[in-house]
Amino acid sequence: MPAGESIWGGSSAHTGTRPAHAGRRHRTRRHTRAGGGTAAPGRGAATIFRPDAPPAQARVYAQPTLSHREIEVLRCWLLSDSKTEVSGKLHVAPGTIKSHLHRIRGKYEAVGRNAGTKASLVARALQDGILTLEEL
């Protein structure tokens, strides 16, 4: 064997050792389940697209029981820049807005849905129909 050439063919800095890719099998064809489905583009082989399958059902989330005032505060805060701005619009003290938001977050946590940040509260409000994307 010439110097600088590995036993696996080609040159390698580590002669006599197996390259990392040697012996691995690469699948070039996506496998599908019986039924004629094809792998969805951009997805792994486990994700199957079947045109004859019924549409996926919307995910159902456990909803906390928010009062009308909590919904009003939540909507106003999500559409505003600050709690001070919300307190001015709703004619309450900023501490009251903080209390409402604390209770709202606690109610979401109680049903197993994270709501620790404003972004996560936006997501919960969208999921629960409190806000729409057009409003944002």
ChimeraX attribute file (.defattr): number of C-alpha atoms within 10 A of each C-alpha:
attribute: neighborCount
match mode: 1-to-1
recipient: residues
	/A:1	7
	/A:2	7
	/A:3	7
	/A:4	13
	/A:5	15
	/A:6	18
	/A:7	15
	/A:8	13
	/A:9	12
	/A:10	9
	/A:11	13
	/A:12	15
	/A:13	10
	/A:14	11
	/A:15	16
	/A:16	13
	/A:17	11
	/A:18	14
	/A:19	15
	/A:20	7
	/A:21	8
	/A:22	8
	/A:23	8
	/A:24	7
	/A:25	7
	/A:26	7
	/A:27	8
	/A:28	6
	/A:29	8
	/A:30	12
	/A:31	13
	/A:32	16
	/A:33	11
	/A:34	7
	/A:35	8
	/A:36	11
	/A:37	16
	/A:38	17
	/A:39	18
	/A:40	14
	/A:41	10
	/A:42	7
	/A:43	10
	/A:44	10
	/A:45	15
	/A:46	12
	/A:47	14
	/A:48	18
	/A:49	15
	/A:50	16
	/A:51	10
	/A:52	9
	/A:53	8
	/A:54	7
	/A:55	8
	/A:56	6
	/A:57	6
	/A:58	6
	/A:59	6
	/A:60	8
	/A:61	12
	/A:62	11
	/A:63	15
	/A:64	17
	/A:65	12
	/A:66	14
	/A:67	10
	/A:68	9
	/A:69	10
	/A:70	17
	/A:71	18
	/A:72	13
	/A:73	23
	/A:74	24
	/A:75	18
	/A:76	18
	/A:77	21
	/A:78	19
	/A:79	14
	/A:80	14
	/A:81	10
	/A:82	12
	/A:83	20
	/A:84	16
	/A:85	14
	/A:86	22
	/A:87	19
	/A:88	11
	/A:89	13
	/A:90	13
	/A:91	9
	/A:92	12
	/A:93	13
	/A:94	16
	/A:95	12
	/A:96	13
	/A:97	20
	/A:98	15
	/A:99	12
	/A:100	16
	/A:101	21
	/A:102	13
	/A:103	14
	/A:104	22
	/A:105	20
	/A:106	17
	/A:107	18
	/A:108	20
	/A:109	14
	/A:110	13
	/A:111	13
	/A:112	13
	/A:113	18
	/A:114	16
	/A:115	20
	/A:116	13
	/A:117	10
	/A:118	14
	/A:119	11
	/A:120	14
	/A:121	21
	/A:122	22
	/A:123	15
	/A:124	19
	/A:125	17
	/A:126	14
	/A:127	15
	/A:128	15
	/A:129	10
	/A:130	13
	/A:131	19
	/A:132	12
	/A:133	8
	/A:134	5
	/A:135	8
	/A:136	10
